[in-house]
Structures are given as C-alpha cells and as structure tokens.
C-alpha cells in the first residue's frame, strides 16, 4: 500500500503542478501575452509540463526519505513575456497569483467534499476520504509554498509589484540570490509555513491533519 500511496501522491502532485502552471499561462494570455499559447503550454497534457527531476525523482526521494510523511516537486514553469503586458509590474503579479489560486480552488472543492459528504456510510467509497485528504493537503502545500516571496516562486512577483522602483536594490538582491535563499528556506525555514498549511487544511475540511 505504501508504493500505491506514493504513486497516487506523485500523480496528484503532477496534475496539481500542471494545473498551477497552466493557470499562469491562461491569465498571461488573457492579459495579452500569447507566449505560453504559442508554445503549446495551455494544455493539461502532463507531457508538455513535466521534467524528470522536479516531477518524478525529487517527489520519490522525498517520499521515501521522510517515510511517507512529506512529498514535494514541480513542473516546468510556463513562460511569459512581460513586454507583451500592458502593465508588466502588476500584470506579472496577477499571473503569479493564478497558480496558487488554482491550487487553493482544487483544495476547497475536495475539502468541502470531505467535510460534507458521508463517505463512511458506503463501504464502496471507504478509501475516498484518505485519497481526498492527500489531494487537499498537496494543493494547499503547493499554494502556500509558491506564495513565499523568494525568487523564482510566485510570491516574489507579488512582492516586487508592491515594492516598485523605490526598492530596486532589494529586488536586485533577491533576484541575484534567490536560489540560495530558496534552498536555505527549504532546509531551515519550511516549518514556518506548516502552521499556515495546517490552519487552511482545518478551515477547509473541518478536521486537523
């Protein structure tokens, strides 16, 4: 069952990451930038979005490295061209927000099903609560993590929109050191967002992890 659950979690992670990236592309296209559309990335076909390390190897390593307690990964980012946008500063923030909002929407749908549908009354659906719990948790995790204001995460685009030109030095520092800061956060700061994830999970589903 551990292998089956690991595979299910990877599938959920892949499709959730794909929906996340496609949402970026759809909003960019709606705001005037057809880059993702022209590259054939406005599709839910996972083959257009996956990469071996972030979509397969890393999730497996994290799942078995944490004895099934944690899994994370990503899909290839959907590109956009800020020069095609009417207001690159704020439109970039809107595009960035689309991915996490898509993940939160998925979490809300399956979380409300968990909360209000009496699956336990039908033995044919006895596994659904466990599976839906995985879907809700992974999507909340993706949504919250991507809103962390460290490049290249989506939260950095939102932060930069608020900082504007006045804090150009801060923006430049974060862009130049984003990868190092992100690695430090993943190893030493991830616990800072876990209470947020737990809180959102309990609010949506009505029970704690």
Backbone bond lengths (Angstrom), bond angles and torsions (degrees), N, CA, C in turn:
res aa  C-N    CA-C-N  psi(-1)  N-CA   C-N-CA  omega(-1)  CA-C   N-CA-C  phi
1 X - - - 1.463 - - 1.526 111.13 -
2 X 1.374 117.71 -29.42 1.453 120.99 178.98 1.520 110.63 -62.05
3 X 1.334 116.98 -43.75 1.461 120.85 179.40 1.524 109.96 -65.61
4 X 1.324 116.54 -42.45 1.463 119.95 179.22 1.529 111.05 -62.85
5 X 1.328 116.64 -42.31 1.466 119.86 179.23 1.524 110.61 -67.27
6 X 1.332 116.75 -38.55 1.459 119.90 178.01 1.522 110.49 -61.78
7 X 1.319 116.78 -43.86 1.467 120.72 178.99 1.523 111.00 -64.77
8 X 1.344 116.21 -40.54 1.467 119.35 178.39 1.524 110.45 -63.15
9 X 1.322 116.99 -42.76 1.460 120.27 -179.95 1.529 110.85 -64.39
10 X 1.318 117.18 -38.45 1.460 119.88 178.02 1.525 110.45 -65.01
11 X 1.330 116.54 -42.30 1.467 120.00 178.24 1.532 110.62 -61.43
12 X 1.339 116.28 -45.26 1.469 120.37 178.33 1.522 110.27 -61.52
13 X 1.325 116.14 -44.45 1.460 120.84 -179.66 1.522 111.24 -61.42
14 X 1.338 116.43 -43.01 1.458 120.75 -179.09 1.521 110.99 -62.76
15 X 1.328 116.92 -51.10 1.457 119.40 -176.46 1.533 111.60 -69.60
16 X 1.315 117.20 -33.21 1.462 119.82 176.88 1.523 110.58 -67.12
17 X 1.334 116.59 -40.35 1.464 120.45 177.12 1.518 111.15 -67.34
18 X 1.332 117.02 -36.83 1.464 120.89 178.11 1.525 110.43 -64.34
19 X 1.340 116.56 -47.03 1.466 120.30 177.79 1.525 110.06 -59.42
20 X 1.319 116.25 -40.01 1.461 122.27 178.03 1.531 110.32 -57.12
21 X 1.327 116.58 -51.19 1.463 120.74 -176.66 1.521 112.10 -69.47
22 X 1.326 117.30 -41.79 1.463 120.56 179.47 1.528 110.38 -61.50
23 X 1.329 116.55 -36.14 1.468 120.21 178.53 1.523 111.00 -61.25
24 X 1.342 116.62 -40.51 1.465 119.25 174.21 1.525 110.49 -55.82
25 X 1.336 115.26 -47.72 1.460 119.89 -176.57 1.507 113.43 -64.64
26 X 1.326 117.07 -39.53 1.469 120.55 -179.94 1.526 110.92 -64.78
27 X 1.335 116.79 -42.75 1.455 119.60 -180.00 1.527 110.18 -68.15
28 X 1.329 117.53 -40.95 1.461 120.55 177.03 1.527 110.80 -59.78
29 X 1.324 116.14 -43.43 1.459 120.13 178.96 1.532 111.09 -63.15
30 X 1.334 115.93 -40.73 1.462 120.32 179.14 1.523 111.77 -65.95
31 X 1.328 116.83 -26.68 1.459 121.55 -179.53 1.527 112.62 -92.40
32 X 1.330 116.52 5.82 1.455 119.66 173.03 1.509 116.94 108.74
33 X 1.338 118.02 1.75 1.462 119.67 179.80 1.528 110.53 -110.99
34 X 1.343 118.77 108.78 1.461 121.97 -176.64 1.530 113.84 -90.22
35 X 1.320 118.29 16.12 1.469 120.84 -174.94 1.526 112.02 -54.94
36 X 1.323 116.79 -51.79 1.469 120.15 -178.79 1.524 110.92 -63.62
37 X 1.323 116.59 -40.18 1.466 120.90 178.90 1.520 110.71 -62.37
38 X 1.326 116.85 -44.52 1.463 120.77 -178.87 1.521 112.36 -66.91
39 X 1.324 117.08 -25.21 1.470 121.46 179.16 1.518 112.16 -90.32
40 X 1.342 117.42 3.18 1.456 121.05 179.74 1.512 113.98 72.04
41 X 1.346 117.10 26.29 1.464 120.42 -176.81 1.522 113.23 -97.32
42 X 1.338 117.81 -1.33 1.474 119.16 176.94 1.524 109.14 -88.72
43 X 1.309 115.78 59.74 1.451 122.49 -178.91 1.521 109.23 -143.80
44 X 1.326 116.01 149.54 1.465 120.35 177.05 1.526 111.67 -87.63
45 X 1.321 117.16 3.94 1.461 120.90 175.55 1.524 108.80 -64.08
46 X 1.331 118.67 111.71 1.474 119.98 -174.62 1.518 113.50 -62.06
47 X 1.327 118.31 -24.86 1.465 120.81 -178.50 1.526 111.70 -62.65
48 X 1.327 116.90 -22.54 1.463 121.17 179.10 1.522 112.24 -81.05
49 X 1.331 117.57 -10.86 1.463 120.10 -169.45 1.526 114.59 -125.19
50 X 1.321 117.80 -13.05 1.462 119.47 -170.10 1.515 112.84 -86.92
51 X 1.340 114.97 153.92 1.456 121.63 169.57 1.529 107.53 -135.17
52 X 1.311 116.27 150.14 1.461 119.98 -170.48 1.516 113.07 -62.27
53 X 1.325 117.39 -43.44 1.468 118.81 -175.32 1.521 111.69 -73.16
54 X 1.327 117.01 -58.29 1.460 120.43 -173.74 1.508 114.84 -70.68
55 X 1.356 116.86 -26.96 1.463 120.04 -175.08 1.522 113.84 -98.44
56 X 1.332 117.63 -20.07 1.466 119.16 -176.20 1.536 112.52 -128.72
57 X 1.342 116.52 -58.91 1.458 119.77 -172.42 1.528 111.80 -65.82
58 X 1.338 117.33 -49.47 1.459 119.73 -179.34 1.528 113.00 -60.60
59 X 1.346 119.73 -46.95 1.468 118.63 177.53 1.524 113.31 -57.74
60 X 1.341 116.96 -41.50 1.463 119.49 179.21 1.523 111.35 -65.36
61 X 1.326 117.05 -44.54 1.457 120.74 -179.87 1.530 110.95 -61.46
62 X 1.341 116.32 -42.05 1.452 119.49 -179.25 1.524 111.58 -70.32
63 X 1.327 116.54 -37.07 1.473 119.44 -179.45 1.526 110.37 -63.80
64 X 1.327 116.58 -51.04 1.463 119.10 -176.67 1.532 111.38 -78.10
65 X 1.350 116.97 -26.94 1.459 120.00 177.66 1.518 113.13 -70.32
66 X 1.338 116.55 -24.48 1.470 120.87 179.26 1.528 111.40 -109.98
67 X 1.325 116.54 16.15 1.471 122.12 -179.91 1.524 112.05 56.00
68 X 1.321 115.93 38.78 1.451 120.80 175.61 1.519 114.98 83.15
69 X 1.344 117.30 5.20 1.471 119.50 -177.02 1.523 112.68 -82.84
70 X 1.325 117.35 -20.93 1.463 118.79 -172.40 1.522 110.03 -153.25
71 X 1.332 114.67 144.54 1.459 120.46 177.13 1.522 108.54 -149.69
72 X 1.331 115.07 141.11 1.457 118.80 178.47 1.524 109.48 -151.83
73 X 1.333 115.93 157.09 1.454 121.20 178.52 1.515 109.78 -177.44
74 X 1.338 116.74 -170.25 1.456 120.28 -178.47 1.519 110.43 -157.11
75 X 1.321 115.57 168.29 1.461 123.22 171.97 1.523 108.04 -110.49
76 X 1.343 116.72 167.76 1.461 120.15 177.74 1.523 109.86 -61.90
77 X 1.322 117.99 131.57 1.468 120.07 179.17 1.531 111.47 -59.97
78 X 1.321 115.87 139.96 1.465 120.93 173.25 1.529 107.86 -80.16
79 X 1.327 117.99 124.31 1.465 119.85 -176.41 1.522 112.62 -78.84
80 X 1.325 114.75 154.36 1.464 120.20 170.35 1.526 108.09 -145.89
81 X 1.314 115.61 157.48 1.461 121.78 -177.08 1.524 109.35 -111.98
82 X 1.342 118.24 106.69 1.460 120.27 -177.27 1.528 113.88 -57.40
83 X 1.342 117.07 -26.32 1.468 119.44 -178.25 1.519 112.08 -67.77
84 X 1.340 117.40 -16.23 1.461 120.81 177.48 1.530 112.46 -87.41
85 X 1.310 116.90 -4.59 1.459 120.87 -176.14 1.529 110.61 -94.16
86 X 1.313 116.40 145.54 1.468 121.07 179.66 1.528 110.88 -68.18
87 X 1.326 116.46 -39.63 1.462 121.89 179.11 1.523 107.51 -130.23
88 X 1.344 117.45 83.53 1.476 120.35 -173.73 1.519 114.31 -53.64
89 X 1.328 117.41 -36.33 1.464 120.57 -176.62 1.519 111.22 -63.67
90 X 1.336 117.81 -55.99 1.458 120.64 -176.17 1.526 112.32 -83.40
91 X 1.333 118.44 -33.04 1.464 119.91 177.31 1.522 110.89 -63.22
92 X 1.332 116.81 -36.05 1.467 119.77 176.60 1.523 110.66 -62.92
93 X 1.327 116.57 -36.14 1.466 120.09 177.43 1.516 111.25 -67.95
94 X 1.344 116.44 -40.12 1.466 119.55 178.31 1.522 110.57 -63.72
95 X 1.335 115.99 -42.67 1.469 120.39 178.38 1.526 109.93 -61.52
96 X 1.321 116.49 -42.41 1.466 120.94 -179.78 1.522 111.62 -62.71
97 X 1.340 116.44 -40.06 1.468 120.03 -177.83 1.529 112.61 -68.85
98 X 1.332 116.94 -23.31 1.468 120.29 -174.88 1.523 112.32 -60.40
99 X 1.331 117.19 -39.77 1.458 119.96 -177.85 1.516 113.08 -64.29
100 X 1.353 118.53 -56.19 1.458 119.55 176.86 1.518 113.66 -58.12
101 X 1.337 117.79 -38.38 1.463 119.99 179.18 1.532 111.12 -63.36
102 X 1.328 116.79 -36.36 1.467 120.11 176.57 1.524 110.44 -63.44
103 X 1.339 116.44 -42.56 1.464 119.80 178.75 1.522 111.88 -65.94
104 X 1.326 117.33 -41.14 1.467 120.14 177.62 1.529 110.82 -64.30
105 X 1.322 116.85 -35.32 1.473 120.36 178.79 1.528 110.79 -64.55
106 X 1.323 116.63 -43.20 1.473 120.71 176.99 1.525 109.69 -61.54
107 X 1.336 115.78 -45.04 1.470 120.28 -179.68 1.525 111.12 -60.78
108 X 1.321 117.27 -40.33 1.463 120.58 -179.06 1.519 111.13 -66.32
109 X 1.338 117.29 -43.31 1.469 120.60 -179.27 1.523 110.73 -60.21
110 X 1.324 116.99 -52.01 1.462 119.86 -176.85 1.530 111.00 -74.73
111 X 1.345 117.12 -28.99 1.452 119.89 176.79 1.517 112.31 -67.29
112 X 1.331 117.00 -39.65 1.460 120.07 177.84 1.526 111.32 -68.41
113 X 1.327 116.35 -34.40 1.472 119.09 174.24 1.521 110.19 -62.47
114 X 1.333 116.25 -43.41 1.465 120.31 177.39 1.529 111.21 -60.57
115 X 1.300 115.22 -38.10 1.462 120.37 -172.63 1.526 112.67 -76.07
116 X 1.331 116.81 -36.34 1.465 118.80 -169.02 1.533 115.35 -116.25
117 X 1.329 118.53 -13.19 1.466 120.08 179.95 1.529 109.19 -94.94
118 X 1.327 118.52 124.38 1.477 121.71 -177.52 1.527 112.11 -80.59
119 X 1.322 116.73 72.36 1.466 120.69 -178.23 1.527 111.70 -61.12
120 X 1.329 117.34 -31.67 1.464 121.03 -174.87 1.519 112.73 -64.50
121 X 1.325 117.76 -16.91 1.458 120.59 -178.94 1.526 112.61 -80.66
122 X 1.307 116.97 -9.24 1.468 121.39 179.99 1.523 108.76 -127.70
123 X 1.330 117.09 110.78 1.459 120.97 -175.72 1.521 112.28 -63.79
124 X 1.326 117.99 -18.95 1.465 120.80 179.45 1.524 111.07 -67.81
125 X 1.341 116.17 -21.82 1.461 120.49 -177.90 1.521 111.83 -113.63
126 X 1.323 117.38 26.44 1.455 121.04 -172.84 1.524 112.41 -63.77
127 X 1.344 118.04 -28.26 1.457 121.05 -178.82 1.523 113.51 -85.32
128 X 1.327 117.23 -15.07 1.459 119.86 -174.37 1.530 113.72 -59.70
129 X 1.339 119.82 -42.30 1.467 118.21 178.81 1.530 112.80 -57.35
130 X 1.336 116.99 -41.08 1.462 119.76 179.39 1.528 110.80 -66.00
131 X 1.321 116.46 -42.55 1.460 120.32 -179.52 1.525 111.26 -67.46
132 X 1.319 116.52 -42.44 1.465 120.26 178.98 1.533 110.93 -65.35
133 X 1.334 116.62 -35.07 1.463 120.36 176.70 1.523 110.92 -59.43
134 X 1.332 115.86 -42.41 1.469 120.80 177.37 1.524 110.58 -61.15
135 X 1.328 116.74 -44.74 1.469 121.08 -178.99 1.521 110.92 -61.79
136 X 1.331 116.28 -45.39 1.468 120.49 -179.18 1.522 110.42 -64.04
137 X 1.323 116.89 -47.89 1.458 120.54 -176.77 1.530 111.47 -62.18
138 X 1.326 117.38 -47.61 1.466 120.43 -177.29 1.521 111.02 -62.53
139 X 1.324 117.34 -39.37 1.464 119.11 -178.42 1.525 112.12 -73.08
140 X 1.320 117.58 -35.71 1.464 119.08 174.00 1.521 109.68 -65.54
141 X 1.326 116.44 -42.28 1.460 120.84 178.37 1.526 111.14 -58.46
142 X 1.336 116.91 -48.26 1.464 120.34 179.33 1.527 111.43 -62.01
143 X 1.328 116.01 -43.45 1.459 120.02 -178.41 1.510 112.43 -63.13
144 X 1.332 117.03 -48.72 1.462 121.13 -177.36 1.530 110.59 -68.89
145 X 1.313 117.12 -46.09 1.467 120.37 -178.22 1.522 111.34 -59.43
146 X 1.325 116.77 -43.47 1.463 119.54 -177.51 1.521 113.01 -70.10
147 X 1.323 118.34 -14.15 1.455 121.06 176.96 1.531 112.52 -89.40
148 X 1.325 116.87 -1.58 1.468 119.78 173.86 1.536 107.97 -63.64
149 X 1.335 118.72 128.96 1.471 121.03 -172.28 1.527 114.47 -79.97
150 X 1.325 116.28 55.29 1.459 121.67 177.11 1.528 108.01 -124.50
151 X 1.330 119.14 126.59 1.473 120.22 176.13 1.526 110.51 -60.51
152 X 1.324 118.90 142.58 1.473 127.17 5.44 1.532 113.60 -94.69
153 X 1.323 118.64 19.80 1.466 120.97 -177.52 1.527 110.52 -67.36
154 X 1.331 115.22 157.95 1.467 121.07 -175.98 1.529 112.54 -60.01
155 X 1.316 116.41 -33.95 1.454 119.80 -178.79 1.513 113.47 -60.09
156 X 1.338 116.92 -27.12 1.467 119.37 179.27 1.524 110.92 -67.74
157 X 1.346 117.31 -35.94 1.473 120.05 178.87 1.528 110.43 -65.98
158 X 1.323 115.99 -37.47 1.468 119.94 177.22 1.523 109.85 -67.11
159 X 1.329 116.86 -44.49 1.468 121.07 178.47 1.521 110.62 -59.64
160 X 1.336 117.67 -45.16 1.461 121.01 -177.80 1.523 111.63 -63.16
161 X 1.323 117.24 -33.34 1.469 120.49 178.87 1.522 110.05 -64.12
162 X 1.324 117.18 -37.15 1.462 120.63 179.98 1.530 111.78 -78.93
163 X 1.334 116.70 -32.48 1.459 118.80 -179.32 1.523 111.52 -70.48
164 X 1.324 116.91 -42.68 1.448 120.65 179.33 1.518 112.50 68.33
165 X 1.318 116.93 -162.15 1.461 122.30 -175.55 1.520 112.76 -75.75
166 X 1.326 117.38 -20.29 1.458 120.64 -176.21 1.531 112.44 -64.70
167 X 1.321 116.68 -31.95 1.468 121.26 -179.44 1.528 110.50 -109.39
168 X 1.323 115.87 45.12 1.463 120.26 -176.91 1.526 111.62 -60.79
169 X 1.334 116.63 -33.42 1.456 120.23 179.22 1.522 112.08 -64.60
170 X 1.328 116.71 -39.27 1.466 121.13 178.16 1.523 110.24 -65.36
171 X 1.335 115.68 -44.44 1.465 120.72 178.93 1.524 110.23 -59.97
172 X 1.322 116.77 -45.97 1.467 121.03 -178.58 1.525 110.97 -63.46
173 X 1.332 116.35 -41.23 1.468 120.04 179.22 1.529 110.99 -62.12
174 X 1.324 116.67 -45.44 1.464 120.27 -178.85 1.519 111.24 -66.06
175 X 1.329 117.10 -39.92 1.461 119.69 179.78 1.523 111.50 -66.86
176 X 1.327 117.25 -38.97 1.460 120.80 -178.31 1.525 112.82 -73.42
177 X 1.326 116.52 -28.37 1.466 120.49 -174.69 1.531 112.61 -117.12
178 X 1.336 115.99 14.65 1.457 120.14 -174.42 1.516 113.96 -58.01
179 X 1.323 117.84 -45.34 1.467 120.21 -177.01 1.524 111.18 -62.75
180 X 1.344 116.36 -44.72 1.461 119.49 179.43 1.529 110.66 -63.58
181 X 1.334 116.75 -43.42 1.459 120.53 179.98 1.526 111.17 -64.78
182 X 1.328 115.87 -37.37 1.467 119.56 179.71 1.525 110.95 -66.35
183 X 1.334 116.85 -42.18 1.464 120.06 177.90 1.524 110.88 -63.64
184 X 1.323 117.01 -41.37 1.463 120.45 177.33 1.523 110.63 -62.06
185 X 1.329 115.48 -41.20 1.463 119.00 179.60 1.523 111.02 -64.54
186 X 1.329 117.38 -43.46 1.462 120.87 -177.48 1.530 111.27 -64.24
187 X 1.341 116.57 -35.41 1.467 119.34 -178.02 1.528 113.06 -85.04
188 X 1.341 117.25 -34.62 1.456 119.31 -171.22 1.530 114.38 -121.16
189 X 1.338 117.69 -16.31 1.451 118.90 -174.50 1.506 115.36 -116.23
190 X 1.341 116.56 1.40 1.464 118.65 -175.25 1.524 111.93 -61.47
191 X 1.327 115.97 -30.88 1.459 119.50 179.97 1.521 113.27 -61.67
192 X 1.342 116.76 -19.14 1.465 120.02 -179.09 1.526 112.04 -67.97
193 X 1.340 116.91 -29.14 1.467 118.74 -178.16 1.526 112.58 -97.23
194 X 1.327 117.81 -9.31 1.462 119.19 -179.08 1.528 112.41 -63.22
195 X 1.351 120.24 -39.77 1.480 118.53 175.63 1.530 112.24 -60.93
196 X 1.331 117.31 -34.78 1.466 120.09 177.92 1.522 110.07 -66.18
197 X 1.339 116.02 -43.67 1.464 120.64 178.63 1.520 110.85 -62.53
198 X 1.332 116.52 -44.92 1.472 120.71 178.64 1.530 111.21 -61.82
199 X 1.342 116.02 -41.65 1.464 120.24 -179.53 1.524 111.17 -63.57
200 X 1.332 117.09 -48.50 1.464 120.66 -179.97 1.524 111.05 -62.63
201 X 1.327 116.59 -39.00 1.462 120.17 178.31 1.520 111.01 -61.17
202 X 1.323 116.63 -44.80 1.467 119.96 -178.34 1.524 111.67 -69.52
203 X 1.338 117.42 -35.59 1.462 120.70 178.59 1.528 110.61 -65.67
204 X 1.331 116.28 -41.56 1.474 120.60 -176.60 1.520 111.84 -74.95
205 X 1.323 116.87 -45.00 1.468 120.83 -172.27 1.521 113.37 -93.75
206 X 1.327 117.63 -24.95 1.455 120.51 -176.58 1.502 114.28 88.87
207 X 1.338 117.81 3.25 1.473 120.26 175.28 1.523 108.72 -144.61
208 X 1.322 115.73 163.00 1.468 121.40 -176.78 1.515 109.45 -95.21
209 X 1.315 113.87 158.00 1.458 120.47 178.55 1.526 111.11 -66.18
